[in-house]
């Protein structure tokens, strides 16, 4: 799996969790103490996100980091 595919898979996982809660990107960004444009770029797979920000997003979404990263692991199996 190439780097772009990894970033897109992770961004898709964030997008799915956010939409499941009925939240806008702005709401998620506010809860995670991040900028809305940053969240948008993560969801589109345009950011190589840091571990700190992965934890912030997982916490805001009330999910585990491992559940967000599972989408990447599934692609390797």
C-alpha positions in Angstrom: 0.0 0.0 0.0 1.4 3.4 -0.9 1.6 6.4 1.3 -1.3 8.2 -0.5 -3.6 5.1 0.1 -2.7 5.0 3.7 -3.5 8.7 4.2 -6.8 8.3 2.3 -7.8 5.2 4.3 -7.1 7.0 7.6 -9.0 10.1 6.4 -11.9 8.0 5.4 -12.0 6.4 8.9 -12.2 9.9 10.5 -14.9 10.9 8.0 -17.0 7.8 8.7 -16.8 8.3 12.5 -17.6 12.0 12.3 -20.6 11.5 10.0 -21.9 8.7 12.3 -22.1 11.3 15.0 -23.9 13.8 12.7 -21.1 16.3 13.2 -19.7 18.9 10.9 -16.0 19.2 10.3 -16.2 22.4 12.3 -17.7 20.6 15.3 -15.0 17.9 15.3 -12.3 20.5 14.9 -13.6 22.4 17.9 -13.8 19.3 20.1 -10.3 18.2 19.0 -8.8 21.7 19.4 -7.8 21.7 15.7 -8.6 24.0 12.8 -11.5 23.0 10.5 -9.3 23.2 7.4 -6.8 20.8 9.1 -9.6 18.3 9.7 -10.8 18.7 6.1 -7.3 18.0 4.8 -6.9 14.9 7.0 -10.3 13.5 5.8 -9.2 14.1 2.2 -5.9 12.3 2.8 -3.8 15.3 2.2 -2.1 15.4 5.6 0.5 13.1 7.1 -1.1 13.6 10.5 1.0 13.5 13.8 0.4 11.0 16.5 -0.7 13.8 18.9 -3.4 14.9 16.4 -4.5 11.3 15.9 -5.0 11.1 19.7 -6.9 14.4 19.7 -9.3 13.2 17.0 -9.9 9.8 18.6 -10.6 11.5 21.9 -13.0 14.0 20.4 -14.8 11.2 18.4 -14.8 9.0 21.6 -13.2 6.1 19.8 -9.8 4.3 20.3 -6.8 5.2 18.3 -6.5 1.5 17.3 -10.0 1.6 15.8 -9.0 4.5 13.6 -5.8 2.8 12.6 -7.6 -0.6 12.0 -8.6 0.7 8.5 -5.0 0.8 7.5 -4.2 -2.7 9.0 -7.2 -4.2 7.1 -5.7 -3.0 3.8 -2.5 -5.0 4.4 -4.3 -8.3 5.1 
